Amino acid sequence: MKLFKITQLLFVSLLTVSAHASLYDRGNGLIYDDVLNVTWLQDANYAQTSGHDSDGRMTWEEADTWANDLSYGGYDNWRLPSANLINATNPCSISCNLGYDGNSEMGHMYYNNLNNIGRLDSNGDPQAGYGITNTSFIDPSSSNTISILNIQNDHYWLEEEYGVFSAWYFATTDGNQYIEDQNNTSYAWAVHDGDISAVPIPAAAWLFGTALVGLVGVKRKS
């Protein structure tokens, strides 16, 4: 009975960590967001690091093509972050997550995961200390401080176009999301749907627990 209770506590502990976590370091340059259920490249300027582009700045079409053609960690189907988490429309209307909020994938990373603040608060008043001042997080499974690499204090392209000649971007300089001419150049940060490098901890825990229960059964038969 004690052994079974220990197993139950193990399950509860694992579920509690999962429920309250946000970002996990999956290793091999992959960061998992369990709130949005997406995996980010740890390197926020991998286009330059990989040698694809001299400085990582690309037009929207170049950035979109780079992300869609990217193969990393044995996975394809990468993309640019979405500008829209609330109303899944493509392209976004002008009311789609415009301004200083965390209602996009980049906004969620900037505000919720990395705890940076925008140039303006929810009332439209200026704030001190805005910008990408924090680029690290604590992995709840290891308690290690993990850094996002090469994140630029600049503009990042987002996935959705706006009209014919513009596309959405997110500015890490001040937490603003807006639109820009597609022919201008900005940085690109690749993201992938799902936990593509997940270590099956719940499954491992289940097998461990099953083994323990089996031992209990053997003991009782003995």
Secondary structure, DSSP 8 states (H G I E B T S, - for coil): -HHHHHHHHHHHHHHHHHHH--EEEEETTEEEETTTTEEEESBTTHHHHTTSSSSS-B-HHHHHHHHHH--BTTB---B---S-SSS--SS--TTSS-BS-S-SHHHIIIIIIS--B-SB-TTS-B-TT-BS---EEE-TTT--EEE-BS--SSEEEEEEEETTTEEEEEETTTTEEEEEETTS-BB---EEES-TT---HHHHHHHHHHHHHHHHHHHHH-
